[in-house]
Amino acid sequence: MVRAEIIERSRKLQETAPPLERLLAMTEALKQAGDEAQEIRHIPAWASNEIADQGLYRFALPRELGGEDVPARDQIEIVEEASAIDGSVGWCVHINSEINSLVLRRMSMDLVHDYYDDWRVLTCGGVGPGLQHAKARPVEGGWRLWCQGSFGSGCHNATWTLVHTGSVGVPQEGGGSSEKAFLIPRGDFEVVDTWDTAGLRGTGSHDVKVDGAFIPDRATLPKDLFSNCDTFDSPTLRNPMQAHYNKGAVALGVARGAIRDLIDLAMVKTPWMSGTPLADMPELQYRLGEAEATVRAAKAFMIDAQEETERHLGPLPKDGGRSAPEWEVTQRSYLSCVHAAQVSRHVVDMLHNTAGTTASRMDSPLERRLRDAHQAAAHGAISWRNYRNLGSTYLGNEMPGLSAARA
């Protein structure tokens, strides 16, 4: 599948420590990276390289490709802890490890070797409203593509970009749709500086532009990126909620970090005109207890739902497993991801309020947590609107965009 050197590098890395422990060993470096990312609005190259060198963009890949084939529980805990260190760093660990495995689901096997032979392979995505002005032209041996897509998190350090619009497909010159998603290597796309945000400011989620690049047929994928993998037996590659539970994990991590930040503040602050240390105030103690219980409960729900999905899917269909989960399993799984994001946002709001004016200052870690919590929870995949969308399915309605998931 890939060079023996890639497999050996992964094996030696795993012998040193599990991926979560390797991440925690990088805590101080990742804090520094998060601070620098706030200024330059993307993860600095040195930090992205260190993350890659610790295998933290590959952990969801199969072992045959130099990955670690970690289950959903471990993916969630890695992303949560990365996001507790810094929200933008955690988002990039999530999105770049996730897309690296997501594109594998339907990738042609003759591309697998070239793609994953790069230890630092990092795929960003180019999606969104800009693609409505895109066009793809079929040519001999492949396609020519023109587009500018949004939300290319990690694009400054990416070795590939993925261009897709989900079920719509990229418009084809002359009418119709290409019915394809496209993989474009570094050098054939450019970064357009558009990511000037408050929340998750350091993710580098700028636009990605492709101007007539040639994409060979072997570097195309079906437009439905959540199609199920029938080559590798990891349940992750058949779980339609992989992207959603990782985003929920980012939100949980931001909330986890906010709890730690408030505890640190409470140990040193006496609110103005109170005369009572913040740590001794019953209101703070109450809110910390509520926050801890809320975050732990949301995390437990999400992990339990994903482990149920993995058991439900079992091995590959040829070995007696399922190609995709039944709707009732997906329904619960999706709800857990939305819930994790939304309760985390509420928790961070509460903790920020409890800290008082101190938390509003730009040098307060709680100020960054507030921005990041709201940005994470606003993502369309896990936004508050999905409470209504999922709630309607309990009444027999179809879930928008997921009706095909009903088995």
N, C-alpha and C positions, 0 to 999 in steps of 0.2 A: 504493500500500500504506500508506504513512505520509506525514506532511507533508514537504514539500521541505526544511523547516528541519532536520528530524531527519537526513535524508540528508546535507545540507550540513555539519551539525555533525560527523557521523561522518567525512566526507571530510577536513575540515580537521584533525581530531584525528589521523587516520592519516598526514597529511602531516608532522606534527611528529616522529613516531617510531613504531616498531612497539609493540604493547601491552606486550611484555616490558620494553622500554626505558622506557616510561612508568611501569610499575610500579616499576622499580629507582630511578627518579628520586624516588619517594615513600618510599624506605626509612626515613628518619628519622621521617617522619610516621607511618608504619605501625608502627614500633617503639613510638612513643608511644601509638598507638591500642591496640596489644597490651597494654601495661602498664595502661592505663586500663580495658581490657576485663576484665582479671583482677579488678579491684575491683568493677565494676558488673555483671559477668557477661553483657555483650553488647557488640558493637562500638558505640562512641559515634556519635551521629548525624553529627557533623562529619566523621568518618573515612569513614563509609558514603557520605556525599554526595561526598567527594573521590574515592573509588573509582569511584562511578557517573560522576562528571564526567570521569574519564579513560577512560570506555568499558569499564571492567573488569567490568561486569555484562552487557555486550552482545557481547563479542568472538566468542561462538559463534553469534550470530544471523546470518542471511543479510544480505548487503549491502542488499538491497531493503528491509530493515527497520531500517536504520541500524546494522547489525552489521559484523563484519569477516570472518565466514565462515572463521575460522582452523581449520586441520586439527588432528587429535588431537595430533600432536607439539607444536605450539605451545601448545595448551591445557594439556598436561602440563607443559611448561616454565614457563608462566606460574604455574600453581598451585603447582608445586614451589618456585619462587623466593619466592612470597608466603608459603608455609609455612615456608621457611627463615628468613624475617624474623620471623614469629610464627605459631604453629600455628593459633590461633583466627582470625587475620586470613586466613590461607590457606584455612581451611575455609570461611569466608564468601565469599571470592572464588570458590572452587570451587562451592559449593552454590547460590549465588544466580545465577551466570552459567549454571550447568547447568540449573537449573529454568526460568530464563527461556527457554531454548531447548527444553527438554524438553516444556513445555506446548504449544509451537508444533506439535508433530508431528501432532496431530489436532484442532487448534483450528479452529473454524468461521471462514471467511474474513471474515465480517461483524464478528467480534470483533477481528480482527488489528489493524485501524486504531486502534481505541480503546485497545487494550492496549499497543501498542508506540509510540504517539504520545507517551508519557511518557518523557522521556530517562532519568529515574531509576527506571524500572520495576524492581521487585525483588519476586520471588515467594518466599515461604517455604512450607514444607510442613507439614501437620498430619496425622500418621499415627500408627499404633501401637495399643497395647492399649486406649486410651481409646475408640477408635471402635467397639468391640464393643457399647457402650451407646448408640450413635448411632441416629438415625432420620431418614429422609427422607420427606417427604410430597409426592406430586405434586399440583400445583395448576394452575389455568389459567395457561398461559404459562411454567410453570417448576416450581420445587420450593421447599419450605420445609425447612430443615435444622437439626438439633440435634446437636451433637457436641462433644467435646473431644479433640483429637488431639495426639500427642506429637511432639517433635523438630522444632519450627518454627524452625530455625536462621535467624537474621537477622530474626526476627519484629518486633522493636522498630522496625526501619527499613523493613519491608515495605510495599509498596503493594497487594499481593494475597496471599492465602493459598490454597494448593491442598490440598484435603481428599480423601484417597483411601485405599483399603486394598488396592490391587493387584487380584489375581484374585478376591478375595472380594466387593468392592463394598460400598457403604454399605447397612445394613439398611433396608428400606422399611417404613413403617408398615403394619401389617396382614399382614406376612409377605413373604418373598422379599427380593430385593436390587434396589437402584436401577439397577444396571449402569452407574453413572456415577461420575465424579470431578467435583468442584465447584471453581470458581474464585470466591472471595469477595473483594470490594474492602475496602480499609481503611475502617474505620467500621462494618463489619458483622461484624467479629471482634474478640475481645479477647485479650490476652496473660495467661496464668495463670502465676504465678511458680513454676516447678517445677525449673528447671535449676540445681541446686546440686551441682556436680560438681568433681572435681579436674582431670581431663584435658579439654582443649579448653573450659576454663571460660568463656572469653570469647566463645563463639559465640552466646550467647543462644538456645539450643535449647529454649526453654520450650514449654509446652503452648499450643495455640491453641484458643479456644472460640468456637463459633457457636451462638447462641441464637435459633433460629427465623427466621433471615434468609431473605429471598426471593432465590433464584438463578434468573434467567431461563434458558430452555433454551439460548440462545446462549452462556452462560457455563458450559456443562457439557462434559465430555470423556468419551471411552470410559474405562472403569475400567482398561483395560490401557494404562498410560502409556508403555510401551515399544513401542507400535505404531509402524509405520514411516510416515514422511512421504512422500507422493506429490506434494507441491506444490513444495517447494524441493529443489534437487538436491544439497545438501551431504550427503556420506556420514555425517557426524555424526548427522544426523536419522534415519538408518536403522541405526545401530550400537547394538545392545542393551546394549553395555558402556560407554556414555558416562558414566553415573553411577559405574561401578566404576573406570574408569581415572582419573577425577578424584580419587576417594578414595585410590587408590593413589598419586597424585601428592602429595597432602597428606602421607602417611606418608613418602614419599621426601624431601620438603622438610624435615620435622622432623628426619630423620636427617642430611640435608645441613647443617642448622643446628647440630646437635650436633657434627659434625666440626669446624666452624668454631669453636664455643665451646671445645672441648677444646684446639685449637691455641692459641687465645688464652690459656687458662689455663696451658698447658704452658710458655709463654714467661715466666711470672712466678712460678710456684709451685715451691717445693722441699719435698717431702713431709717431714713431721715424722719425725725420727730417721733420715733417709736420708742427708742431706748431699749428695745428688745432685739437680740440677734435674730437674723432671719431663720436660722436653724431651729430656734426655740419657738417659733410661731406655730400654733396649732394648724392654722390654715395651710401653711406650707407642708407640714407633715401629712395632713389629709390629702393634699393634692399629689404629693409624691407617691403615697400609697395607691391612690386611684390611677395615676399614670402607669405605675409599674404593673398593676393588675391588668389594666386595659391593653397595654402593649403585649404582655405575655399571653393573654387570652387570644388576641388577634393572630399572633404568631402561631400559637398552638393550633388554631382553626385552620390556618393556611397550610401548615406542614401536614396535619392530619388529612386534609383534603387531597394534597398531592400524593401522599403515600397511599391513600385509597386508590387514586388513579393509577399509580404504578402497579399495585397488586392486581387491579382490575384488568389492565392491559396485558400483564404477563409477558411471556416470550413472544417472538415473532409469530404471525399467523401460521406460517408453515410448520411451526412447532407447537401449535395449539393455542396461541394467544390471540389477542384482538388487534386489528389494524388501527382502530380508533375507539375512544371510550363511548359508552352509551350516554345519551343526553343527560340523564339524571346525575351521572358522575361529573360530567363537564359543568353542569349547572351549579353544583355545590362548589366545585373547584374554582369557578370564575367568581362566585359570590365571595369566597374567602379572600381573593386577591383584591377585589374592590374594597372590601371591609378593612383589610390591613392598611390600605392607603388612606382611607377616609378617617378612620379612628386615629391614625398617627397624626394627621393634620390637626385634629381636635386636641390631641394631647399636647402637641407643641404649642398651639395657641394658648392653652391653659397654663403651661409652664412659663411661657414668655410673659404672660400677664402676672403670674405669681412673682417673678423676679423684679418687677417694677421698672422704673425708668432706666436702670442700668442695662437692661436687655435691649433697649432701643438704640444704644450707642453702637457705632459701626465697628468698634473694637471688641464688642461682646460676641462670643461664640453663639449665644442664643439668638442674636439678630440674624446671623447667617442660617441657623437652623429654621427660623421662621420662614425665611424666603424659600429655602430648599424644600421644606415640608409642603408648602402651597404649590410649588412648581411640580413636584413629584405627583401630588394628588390630582393635579389638573390634567395629567396625560390622558388622552382619549380612551386608552385601553382600560384604565382603572378609575375614571372620573366618577363623580357622584351621580351622574346621569345613569350609570349602569345599575344602580340600585333599582331605579324605576324599570329599566329594560329587563333586568332579571326578575324583578317582582312580577312583571306582567306574564312571564312564562309560567308561573305557578297557577295562573288563571287560564292556561292553554294557549297563550299567544306565542308567536315566533319571536326569538331573540334576533334583533336586527344584526345582519352580517354573520350570524352564526346558525342560521336555520339548517345548514347542511350538517351541523354537528349532531342533530337529532338522529339517533340510530334507529 
